[in-house]
């Protein structure tokens, strides 16, 4: 097997070829279109576009490119979001390089590979209670944006933003938008 991989250096040069490296999330899809990799290794936290969003774009536009998320964020909600976005693998970065190479080979062979401890934790953890729009509003609130700024950025009315924030605060059992955003980020819901 000779797989084509987008990644930094996975330590697996013998049967896997790294065809591209990118430094921002917005570069992933163009690089994948150009190089047509079999596997894309993505981190969650990337400048400009998250690895989770990039995974969803890849699944939609290049379904033959399987995604493996490799991250330091071992949070069940991130795993759940990655799987919902079409990822075929989710690994925590603290494992050995050989384990990563093996996981890439297994995903290339059609398997789904998930860090076993995180999979167990995800099965015991509640699913993200926030809607996509509540997450969008909280992500903007996390930056310290005012309701008017959030409304303008998301093309919503101020009253709609207040409603989404109220719902998110209720669902997270917090006291305000800042606490709700912090809790959502902590759980990997943003």
N, C-alpha and C positions, 0 to 999 in steps of 0.2 A: 504494500500500500504506500502510495506517495501522496500525502495530503497537502493541500495548500492552505496556509494559515495566515491570518492577520494577527500579529501580536508583536510584543517586544521580543524578549529572548526566553523561550520556554525550556531551553536546555535539551532539545530533542531534534537535533539537526540530521540524524541519520536517515530517518524515513519520513520526516516532516519538513516541509520547506516554508519558511516565513517569506511571504510575498509582499507584505506591506507593513509599515508601522505608522501609526498616526498619533497625534498628541491631543486632539480634541474630539469630542463626540460628533461634531458636525462633519468631520472628515471621514467618518467610518463608512457611510453609505457610498460616497463617491469612490473611495478606495476599493470597496467591495465590488462596485459596478465595473471598475477598471480591471481588477485582478481576478475576480470570480473565485474567491477562496471557498474551500469546503467547510472550513471552520473559522469563526471569528471569536477571538478571546477578548472579552470586554470587561472593564472595571465598571462599577456603578457610578462612582463620582468622577466625572470628566468635565472639563470646561465646555461650555456652550450647549451641550446636549448630554443628558445622562446615558449611561450604558443601557439602562432599562428602556429608555425611549429609542435608542439606536437599535436595540434588539427587536423591538416591535416594527420599526421601519424595515429592518432586514427580513424579518419573517414575511412581511407584506410584499416587498419588492423583489427579494431574492430568496425564495423559500428553499432553494438548494444549499444555501449557506447556513449551516447550523451554528448556533451561538452557545458559547460557554462563558458564563459570568465567573470571573475570578476576582474576589474582593476581600477586604479586611472586615467588611460589615456583615458579620454573621447574625443577621436578624431575620426571623421568620417572615416578616412582612416583605422584605426584599426578595426572599426566595419565592414567595407566593406571587409577587409582581413579576419576577423574572419568568416564571413558568407561564403565567398568563400572557406575557409578551412573546412567548414562543421559544424561550431558551431551552436547550437540550441538556444543559449542564449548569451546575452552580457549585463552585468550590471556594473554600476559604483559603486565603493566601499563606497561611502558616504551615501548610503541608509541604512535603518534599517535592523537588522538581520532578523526580521520577513518577510521582503520583499524578502530577499534571500531565506529563507525557502519556501515561497510561489512560487517563481520562480522555484526552484528545483522541487517542486511538479508538477508545470505546464509543465515543460520540460519533466519530467518523464511520464506525461500523453500524450505526443506527441505534445505539443504546442511549438512554437518558442516565446521566451521572449526577448525583446529588451528594453533597457532604452528608454522611450518615447521621452525625450528631445534630446537625441543623435540621435535617429532615424530621427527626424525632421531635425536636423542639417545635417545629412548625405544625406538626400534627396535634400538639398539645396547646397551641396558642390560638387565640381568637383571630378571625379574619379581620382585615382592615374595615372598620365601620364607615369610613368616609367615602363619599361619592367622588368621582373624578373632579367635578367642579368645586367641591369643598376642599379637595387637596390643592387645586389651583389657587383658590382664594387664600388658603392658609400659607402656601408657599410665598405668595406676595406679601402677606402679613408678616411673615418671618423676616422680611427685609426691613421692616419698620414702616412700610408704606401706609399712608392714610387710607381711609375708606374711599375717598374721592380718587386717589391715585390708583388703587386697586381696580376700581370701577372703570377708569379710563384705560388701564393696561389690558383688562380682560373684556372690554367692550360690553360692560354690564351697567345697570343703573346702581346708584348708591344703595337703594333699598334692597335690591337683589343681593348685593354684597353683604349687607347687614344680615339678611336672612341666612345666607350660606354660613357666615361666621357664627351666628346664633346656633344653627344646627350643629356645626362642628364643635363648638364649645359644649353643647349638651351631650353630644356623643362621646366626647373625651372626658366629660365630668371635670372640666377645668373652669376657671373663673373669668378668663378673658382670652382674646385672640393670641396674645403672646404666649401664654401658657399652653393653649391648644396647639399652636405651631411647634413649640418645643417638645411637647409630648408626642405629637405626630412624627416629628423628625426622629426622636429617640426610638420609637417603635418601628421606624423604617417605612412609615406610611406616606412620607413625602419624598 
